Amino acid sequence: MIKLATLCYLKDGQNTLMLHRVKKDADMHLGKWNGLGGKLENGETPEACAVREVYEESGLVVSNPQLKGFITFPNFDGQNDWYVFVYRFDDYEGELIDSSEGNLEWIPDVKMSELPLWDGDRIFMKWLDQSKLFSAVFNYEAGTLLDWSVTWY
C-alpha cells in the first residue's frame, strides 16, 4: 500500500524545531527525534498538509513553504511504501503547544548529530539548505538503513 506524507523542518536561525517521539507506545518512531508532519488527507495538497500538520503538532502557523525534496521509503514500516514531501519553513508565528505526538524542542543545528535520529535523516537533513530539489530513496529493513540514493534537480 502507498502512504503519502509530509515531513517539515522549521528553522529559526541556527536552530531547528524537532519532535522527540516519546508519548505513544505503539509509535514506530518511539524514542527518535523527527521533524513535524504526517499523512495527506483526501484531496489535500502536500503544501496544505504541511501547514496543517505543523499547526496540529506544534500550535505554530507557518507560511512560505519551501519544497526541498521528495523521499521514497520502500516498505518502511514492513507493510507500506511511504512517499514523503520534505518542506522547510523559515516563517512562522504563534506559541508552541504541548504536543500529543511528543516533546517539541528547538535544537541547535550543531547539536543535531547528538540526537537519536533515523540514519537516513542524518543524511537528508543536511540537504535542507540546498537550492536544488532532491528526489531520494532510503531503503530500511527492520529499522536499519540498508542503502540510499539521490537525484538532484
N, CA and C atoms as a LAMMPS dump frame, in Angstrom:
ITEM: TIMESTEP
0
ITEM: NUMBER OF ATOMS
459
ITEM: BOX BOUNDS ff ff ff
-5.0000000000000000e+02 5.0000000000000000e+02
-5.0000000000000000e+02 5.0000000000000000e+02
-5.0000000000000000e+02 5.0000000000000000e+02
ITEM: ATOMS id mol type element x y z
1 1 1 N 0.836 -1.179 0
2 1 2 C 0 0 0
3 1 3 C 0.888 1.252 0
4 2 1 N 0.4 2.303 -0.575
5 2 2 C 1.139 3.561 -0.674
6 2 3 C 0.615 4.547 0.367
7 3 1 N 1.526 5.206 1.055
8 3 2 C 1.188 6.266 2.012
9 3 3 C 1.863 7.551 1.551
10 4 1 N 1.108 8.63 1.46
11 4 2 C 1.639 9.945 1.112
12 4 3 C 1.712 10.787 2.371
13 5 1 N 2.859 11.431 2.577
14 5 2 C 3.048 12.193 3.81
15 5 3 C 3.943 13.404 3.573
16 6 1 N 4.009 14.243 4.604
17 6 2 C 4.917 15.383 4.604
18 6 3 C 5.856 15.256 5.787
19 7 1 N 7.016 15.876 5.648
20 7 2 C 7.999 15.975 6.723
21 7 3 C 8.495 17.414 6.69
22 8 1 N 8.351 18.111 7.811
23 8 2 C 8.562 19.551 7.837
24 8 3 C 9.614 19.939 8.87
25 9 1 N 10.48 20.846 8.458
26 9 2 C 11.529 21.351 9.339
27 9 3 C 11.391 22.856 9.449
28 10 1 N 11.122 23.332 10.663
29 10 2 C 11.033 24.76 10.941
30 10 3 C 12.396 25.224 11.407
31 11 1 N 12.884 26.296 10.79
32 11 2 C 14.199 26.837 11.12
33 11 3 C 14.034 28.202 11.77
34 12 1 N 14.831 28.432 12.789
35 12 2 C 14.89 29.718 13.463
36 12 3 C 16.376 30.018 13.648
37 13 1 N 16.942 30.717 12.678
38 13 2 C 18.385 30.946 12.703
39 13 3 C 19.121 29.626 12.568
40 14 1 N 19.962 29.312 13.551
41 14 2 C 20.741 28.076 13.525
42 14 3 C 20.1 26.984 14.385
43 15 1 N 18.78 27.069 14.572
44 15 2 C 18.033 26.081 15.355
45 15 3 C 16.929 25.481 14.5
46 16 1 N 16.607 24.214 14.779
47 16 2 C 15.55 23.505 14.067
48 16 3 C 14.567 22.945 15.08
49 17 1 N 13.267 23.119 14.826
50 17 2 C 12.251 22.565 15.712
51 17 3 C 12.149 21.068 15.456
52 18 1 N 12.356 20.298 16.527
53 18 2 C 12.301 18.842 16.419
54 18 3 C 11.3 18.294 17.429
55 19 1 N 10.796 17.112 17.125
56 19 2 C 9.8 16.44 17.944
57 19 3 C 10.397 15.141 18.466
58 20 1 N 10.513 15.019 19.786
59 20 2 C 11.008 13.789 20.407
60 20 3 C 9.809 12.873 20.619
61 21 1 N 9.757 11.781 19.878
62 21 2 C 8.595 10.892 19.863
63 21 3 C 8.637 9.953 21.076
64 22 1 N 8.024 10.383 22.163
65 22 2 C 8.084 9.616 23.411
66 22 3 C 6.716 9.444 24.075
67 23 1 N 5.633 9.827 23.409
68 23 2 C 4.332 9.841 24.086
69 23 3 C 3.38 8.713 23.697
70 24 1 N 3.685 7.971 22.642
71 24 2 C 2.783 6.902 22.2
72 24 3 C 3.564 5.584 22.14
73 25 1 N 3.127 4.597 22.916
74 25 2 C 3.851 3.319 22.974
75 25 3 C 3.91 2.594 21.637
76 26 1 N 2.874 2.713 20.827
77 26 2 C 2.824 1.992 19.555
78 26 3 C 3.435 2.799 18.404
79 27 1 N 4.217 3.813 18.708
80 27 2 C 4.808 4.7 17.707
81 27 3 C 6.036 4.031 17.082
82 28 1 N 6.025 3.875 15.755
83 28 2 C 7.189 3.269 15.08
84 28 3 C 8.43 4.155 15.189
85 29 1 N 8.249 5.409 15.567
86 29 2 C 9.358 6.345 15.731
87 29 3 C 9.724 6.53 17.209
88 30 1 N 9.201 5.684 18.087
89 30 2 C 9.384 5.846 19.527
90 30 3 C 10.86 6.03 19.89
91 31 1 N 11.122 7.107 20.617
92 31 2 C 12.483 7.399 21.065
93 31 3 C 13.297 8.232 20.091
94 32 1 N 12.841 8.344 18.855
95 32 2 C 13.56 9.114 17.835
96 32 3 C 13.125 10.578 17.872
97 33 1 N 13.994 11.428 17.348
98 33 2 C 13.672 12.832 17.103
99 33 3 C 13.351 12.959 15.619
100 34 1 N 12.252 13.637 15.312
101 34 2 C 11.804 13.81 13.931
102 34 3 C 11.402 15.249 13.684
103 35 1 N 11.29 15.576 12.388
104 35 2 C 10.619 16.801 12.015
105 35 3 C 9.126 16.593 12.232
106 36 1 N 8.332 17.603 11.933
107 36 2 C 6.884 17.511 12.068
108 36 3 C 6.292 17.038 10.75
109 37 1 N 5.044 16.613 10.796
110 37 2 C 4.397 16.219 9.558
111 37 3 C 3.474 15.044 9.749
112 38 1 N 2.932 14.559 8.64
113 38 2 C 2.017 13.436 8.707
114 38 3 C 1.381 13.166 7.363
115 39 1 N 0.378 12.308 7.386
116 39 2 C -0.256 11.831 6.166
117 39 3 C -1.181 12.872 5.528
118 40 1 N -1.178 12.874 4.198
119 40 2 C -2.102 13.719 3.452
120 40 3 C -3.521 13.182 3.596
121 41 1 N -4.47 14.096 3.72
122 41 2 C -5.878 13.725 3.738
123 41 3 C -6.413 13.762 2.31
124 42 1 N -7.558 13.126 2.082
125 42 2 C -8.15 13.08 0.746
126 42 3 C -8.323 14.487 0.186
127 43 1 N -7.834 14.698 -1.035
128 43 2 C -7.994 15.97 -1.72
129 43 3 C -7.054 17.065 -1.257
130 44 1 N -6.179 16.78 -0.316
131 44 2 C -5.293 17.783 0.259
132 44 3 C -3.982 17.866 -0.535
133 45 1 N -3.512 19.074 -0.779
134 45 2 C -2.219 19.241 -1.425
135 45 3 C -1.115 18.984 -0.395
136 46 1 N 0.083 18.639 -0.853
137 46 2 C 1.192 18.475 0.092
138 46 3 C 1.457 19.74 0.908
139 47 1 N 1.353 20.914 0.268
140 47 2 C 1.586 22.171 0.985
141 47 3 C 0.552 22.374 2.09
142 48 1 N -0.713 22.128 1.774
143 48 2 C -1.77 22.274 2.772
144 48 3 C -1.58 21.283 3.912
145 49 1 N -1.167 20.067 3.585
146 49 2 C -0.901 19.063 4.608
147 49 3 C 0.232 19.523 5.521
148 50 1 N 1.296 20.051 4.94
149 50 2 C 2.438 20.512 5.735
150 50 3 C 2.018 21.595 6.716
151 51 1 N 1.266 22.574 6.229
152 51 2 C 0.81 23.677 7.084
153 51 3 C -0.102 23.137 8.192
154 52 1 N -1.033 22.261 7.828
155 52 2 C -1.976 21.702 8.804
156 52 3 C -1.249 20.873 9.861
157 53 1 N -0.372 19.991 9.428
158 53 2 C 0.331 19.111 10.368
159 53 3 C 1.221 19.903 11.329
160 54 1 N 1.92 20.909 10.813
161 54 2 C 2.757 21.73 11.698
162 54 3 C 1.884 22.406 12.754
163 55 1 N 0.734 22.931 12.342
164 55 2 C -0.161 23.586 13.298
165 55 3 C -0.685 22.587 14.331
166 56 1 N -1.157 21.424 13.858
167 56 2 C -1.71 20.428 14.779
168 56 3 C -0.673 19.928 15.78
169 57 1 N 0.572 19.749 15.326
170 57 2 C 1.597 19.169 16.189
171 57 3 C 2.338 20.192 17.038
172 58 1 N 2.33 21.475 16.615
173 58 2 C 3.142 22.465 17.341
174 58 3 C 2.375 23.694 17.802
175 59 1 N 1.216 23.97 17.201
176 59 2 C 0.487 25.191 17.508
177 59 3 C 0.994 26.393 16.721
178 60 1 N 2.032 26.206 15.901
179 60 2 C 2.607 27.302 15.125
180 60 3 C 1.94 27.394 13.756
181 61 1 N 1.715 28.618 13.304
182 61 2 C 1.171 28.877 11.971
183 61 3 C 2.359 29.211 11.063
184 62 1 N 2.577 28.374 10.053
185 62 2 C 3.708 28.568 9.149
186 62 3 C 3.239 29.142 7.823
187 63 1 N 4.158 29.806 7.133
188 63 2 C 3.866 30.346 5.809
189 63 3 C 5.107 30.205 4.94
190 64 1 N 4.926 30.413 3.656
191 64 2 C 6.006 30.328 2.665
192 64 3 C 6.717 28.974 2.68
193 65 1 N 5.976 27.896 2.414
194 65 2 C 6.606 26.576 2.394
195 65 3 C 7.656 26.484 1.293
196 66 1 N 8.785 25.891 1.627
197 66 2 C 9.85 25.649 0.657
198 66 3 C 9.965 24.142 0.452
199 67 1 N 9.504 23.659 -0.697
200 67 2 C 9.664 22.242 -1.008
201 67 3 C 11.143 21.984 -1.264
202 68 1 N 11.735 21.121 -0.466
203 68 2 C 13.16 20.833 -0.591
204 68 3 C 13.413 19.528 -1.324
205 69 1 N 12.443 18.603 -1.249
206 69 2 C 12.643 17.342 -1.936
207 69 3 C 11.529 16.355 -1.689
208 70 1 N 11.761 15.164 -2.215
209 70 2 C 10.806 14.078 -2.16
210 70 3 C 11.586 12.818 -1.813
211 71 1 N 11.083 12.058 -0.837
212 71 2 C 11.776 10.84 -0.423
213 71 3 C 10.838 9.647 -0.544
214 72 1 N 11.359 8.577 -1.1
215 72 2 C 10.659 7.301 -1.16
216 72 3 C 11.275 6.381 -0.107
217 73 1 N 10.411 5.827 0.743
218 73 2 C 10.812 4.857 1.755
219 73 3 C 10.091 3.538 1.443
220 74 1 N 10.68 2.667 0.591
221 74 2 C 10.007 1.41 0.258
222 74 3 C 9.834 0.519 1.491
223 75 1 N 8.618 0.03 1.679
224 75 2 C 8.319 -0.936 2.74
225 75 3 C 8.867 -0.507 4.103
226 76 1 N 8.805 0.798 4.378
227 76 2 C 9.442 1.352 5.584
228 76 3 C 8.928 0.719 6.874
229 77 1 N 7.624 0.551 6.974
230 77 2 C 7.041 0.008 8.199
231 77 3 C 6.747 -1.49 8.097
232 78 1 N 7.303 -2.124 7.056
233 78 2 C 7.078 -3.552 6.86
234 78 3 C 5.801 -3.868 6.1
235 79 1 N 5.019 -2.828 5.784
236 79 2 C 3.761 -3.042 5.07
237 79 3 C 3.531 -2.047 3.941
238 80 1 N 4.063 -0.834 4.094
239 80 2 C 3.712 0.25 3.184
240 80 3 C 4.946 0.921 2.589
241 81 1 N 4.774 1.407 1.358
242 81 2 C 5.752 2.31 0.767
243 81 3 C 5.322 3.726 1.131
244 82 1 N 6.232 4.476 1.739
245 82 2 C 5.95 5.85 2.14
246 82 3 C 6.611 6.796 1.148
247 83 1 N 5.83 7.758 0.644
248 83 2 C 6.305 8.793 -0.262
249 83 3 C 6.146 10.119 0.477
250 84 1 N 7.257 10.797 0.719
251 84 2 C 7.258 11.919 1.644
252 84 3 C 7.761 13.201 0.97
253 85 1 N 6.942 14.253 1.051
254 85 2 C 7.323 15.586 0.587
255 85 3 C 8.026 16.284 1.746
256 86 1 N 9.244 16.757 1.509
257 86 2 C 10.05 17.379 2.568
258 86 3 C 10.025 18.896 2.392
259 87 1 N 9.606 19.592 3.463
260 87 2 C 9.488 21.048 3.442
261 87 3 C 10.365 21.685 4.504
262 88 1 N 10.772 22.904 4.185
263 88 2 C 11.441 23.764 5.154
264 88 3 C 10.591 25.023 5.308
265 89 1 N 10.462 25.477 6.545
266 89 2 C 9.755 26.722 6.839
267 89 3 C 10.674 27.622 7.646
268 90 1 N 10.8 28.87 7.22
269 90 2 C 11.543 29.879 7.969
270 90 3 C 10.601 30.915 8.573
271 91 1 N 9.343 30.908 8.137
272 91 2 C 8.359 31.895 8.581
273 91 3 C 7.264 31.207 9.387
274 92 1 N 7.115 31.649 10.637
275 92 2 C 6.084 31.084 11.493
276 92 3 C 5.704 32.122 12.544
277 93 1 N 4.549 31.892 13.156
278 93 2 C 4.139 32.722 14.291
279 93 3 C 3.308 31.867 15.233
280 94 1 N 3.205 32.332 16.477
281 94 2 C 2.445 31.609 17.482
282 94 3 C 3.345 31.099 18.59
283 95 1 N 2.732 30.356 19.487
284 95 2 C 3.432 29.786 20.643
285 95 3 C 3.34 28.268 20.583
286 96 1 N 4.418 27.604 20.96
287 96 2 C 4.417 26.145 20.98
288 96 3 C 3.396 25.615 21.98
289 97 1 N 2.759 24.517 21.598
290 97 2 C 1.802 23.838 22.472
291 97 3 C 2.469 22.595 23.063
292 98 1 N 1.769 21.94 23.961
293 98 2 C 2.188 20.644 24.484
294 98 3 C 1.657 19.611 23.495
295 99 1 N 2.501 19.111 22.628
296 99 2 C 2.087 18.234 21.537
297 99 3 C 1.753 16.83 22.026
298 100 1 N 0.689 16.263 21.481
299 100 2 C 0.323 14.882 21.802
300 100 3 C 1.243 13.883 21.107
301 101 1 N 2.033 14.343 20.134
302 101 2 C 2.926 13.473 19.376
303 101 3 C 4.259 13.228 20.081
304 102 1 N 4.659 14.177 20.956
305 102 2 C 5.953 14.06 21.631
306 102 3 C 6.35 15.402 22.216
307 103 1 N 7.615 15.524 22.584
308 103 2 C 8.118 16.76 23.174
309 103 3 C 8.806 17.605 22.106
310 104 1 N 8.378 18.854 21.973
311 104 2 C 8.943 19.779 20.999
312 104 3 C 10.121 20.528 21.615
313 105 1 N 11.156 20.717 20.799
314 105 2 C 12.306 21.471 21.29
315 105 3 C 13.069 22.07 20.107
316 106 1 N 13.51 23.324 20.297
317 106 2 C 14.382 23.952 19.304
318 106 3 C 15.797 23.421 19.564
319 107 1 N 16.334 22.717 18.582
320 107 2 C 17.645 22.094 18.719
321 107 3 C 18.665 22.899 17.912
322 108 1 N 19.777 23.308 18.542
323 108 2 C 20.836 23.957 17.764
324 108 3 C 21.33 22.993 16.677
325 109 1 N 21.483 23.502 15.465
326 109 2 C 21.899 22.644 14.352
327 109 3 C 23.207 21.922 14.643
328 110 1 N 24.098 22.551 15.393
329 110 2 C 25.387 21.919 15.699
330 110 3 C 25.237 20.746 16.665
331 111 1 N 24.084 20.62 17.33
332 111 2 C 23.836 19.522 18.279
333 111 3 C 22.998 18.399 17.657
334 112 1 N 22.534 18.611 16.422
335 112 2 C 21.63 17.654 15.784
336 112 3 C 22.23 16.243 15.709
337 113 1 N 23.516 16.141 15.458
338 113 2 C 24.151 14.827 15.302
339 113 3 C 24.172 14.031 16.607
340 114 1 N 23.922 14.685 17.73
341 114 2 C 23.925 14.004 19.026
342 114 3 C 22.589 13.338 19.337
343 115 1 N 21.549 13.651 18.566
344 115 2 C 20.217 13.119 18.825
345 115 3 C 20.044 11.717 18.244
346 116 1 N 19.161 10.916 18.856
347 116 2 C 18.806 9.637 18.235
348 116 3 C 17.856 9.881 17.056
349 117 1 N 18.439 9.975 15.87
350 117 2 C 17.704 10.192 14.624
351 117 3 C 17.714 8.908 13.806
352 118 1 N 16.784 8.805 12.868
353 118 2 C 16.9 7.757 11.854
354 118 3 C 18.183 8.036 11.07
355 119 1 N 18.884 6.987 10.664
356 119 2 C 20.149 7.174 9.94
357 119 3 C 19.963 7.965 8.651
358 120 1 N 18.856 7.739 7.952
359 120 2 C 18.594 8.485 6.729
360 120 3 C 18.386 9.968 6.986
361 121 1 N 17.777 10.304 8.126
362 121 2 C 17.563 11.711 8.477
363 121 3 C 18.897 12.439 8.61
364 122 1 N 19.892 11.759 9.143
365 122 2 C 21.23 12.364 9.292
366 122 3 C 21.797 12.77 7.927
367 123 1 N 21.388 12.053 6.896
368 123 2 C 21.868 12.337 5.544
369 123 3 C 21.059 13.477 4.918
370 124 1 N 19.73 13.312 4.837
371 124 2 C 18.957 14.294 4.066
372 124 3 C 18.732 15.608 4.794
373 125 1 N 18.828 15.648 6.103
374 125 2 C 18.645 16.932 6.797
375 125 3 C 19.729 17.936 6.409
376 126 1 N 20.867 17.46 5.97
377 126 2 C 21.94 18.344 5.507
378 126 3 C 21.582 18.991 4.17
379 127 1 N 20.582 18.462 3.509
380 127 2 C 20.178 18.98 2.2
381 127 3 C 19.161 20.11 2.308
382 128 1 N 18.673 20.415 3.487
383 128 2 C 17.622 21.418 3.649
384 128 3 C 18.088 22.829 3.296
385 129 1 N 19.395 23.054 3.268
386 129 2 C 19.938 24.367 2.93
387 129 3 C 20.267 24.491 1.441
388 130 1 N 20.112 23.412 0.685
389 130 2 C 20.451 23.421 -0.74
390 130 3 C 19.382 24.151 -1.551
391 131 1 N 19.801 24.779 -2.641
392 131 2 C 18.834 25.449 -3.507
393 131 3 C 18.221 24.48 -4.517
394 132 1 N 18.869 23.347 -4.75
395 132 2 C 18.333 22.347 -5.669
396 132 3 C 17.3 21.467 -4.965
397 133 1 N 16.421 20.881 -5.773
398 133 2 C 15.417 19.949 -5.29
399 133 3 C 15.999 18.537 -5.36
400 134 1 N 15.712 17.712 -4.342
401 134 2 C 16.21 16.344 -4.371
402 134 3 C 15.067 15.334 -4.458
403 135 1 N 15.374 14.194 -5.032
404 135 2 C 14.496 13.027 -5.002
405 135 3 C 15.363 11.875 -4.542
406 136 1 N 15.012 11.289 -3.402
407 136 2 C 15.863 10.271 -2.8
408 136 3 C 15.07 9.015 -2.48
409 137 1 N 15.798 7.926 -2.362
410 137 2 C 15.245 6.65 -1.907
411 137 3 C 16.087 6.195 -0.735
412 138 1 N 15.426 5.872 0.373
413 138 2 C 16.1 5.333 1.552
414 138 3 C 15.481 3.969 1.842
415 139 1 N 16.288 2.927 1.739
416 139 2 C 15.827 1.564 1.975
417 139 3 C 16.195 1.122 3.386
418 140 1 N 15.164 0.804 4.161
419 140 2 C 15.33 0.309 5.527
420 140 3 C 14.814 -1.121 5.607
421 141 1 N 15.383 -1.864 6.532
422 141 2 C 14.845 -3.172 6.883
423 141 3 C 14.9 -3.301 8.396
424 142 1 N 13.747 -3.519 9.005
425 142 2 C 13.637 -3.646 10.467
426 142 3 C 14.327 -2.489 11.182
427 143 1 N 14.139 -1.259 10.646
428 143 2 C 14.676 -0.069 11.282
429 143 3 C 16.128 0.251 10.973
430 144 1 N 16.775 -0.58 10.162
431 144 2 C 18.183 -0.362 9.806
432 144 3 C 18.278 0.137 8.369
433 145 1 N 19.013 1.227 8.175
434 145 2 C 19.216 1.756 6.825
435 145 3 C 20.142 0.831 6.05
436 146 1 N 19.652 0.323 4.924
437 146 2 C 20.44 -0.584 4.086
438 146 3 C 21.241 0.18 3.046
439 147 1 N 20.568 1.111 2.343
440 147 2 C 21.232 1.904 1.318
441 147 3 C 20.339 3.075 0.95
442 148 1 N 20.903 3.984 0.151
443 148 2 C 20.143 5.148 -0.282
444 148 3 C 20.746 5.683 -1.578
445 149 1 N 19.941 6.475 -2.279
446 149 2 C 20.411 7.153 -3.489
447 149 3 C 19.664 8.473 -3.606
448 150 1 N 20.266 9.404 -4.353
449 150 2 C 19.615 10.699 -4.53
450 150 3 C 19.874 11.22 -5.941
451 151 1 N 18.878 11.931 -6.474
452 151 2 C 18.995 12.649 -7.732
453 151 3 C 18.684 14.107 -7.421
454 152 1 N 19.488 15.001 -7.978
455 152 2 C 19.303 16.442 -7.766
456 152 3 C 18.735 17.103 -9.005
457 153 1 N 17.843 18.073 -8.798
458 153 2 C 17.219 18.81 -9.908
459 153 3 C 17.449 20.287 -9.744
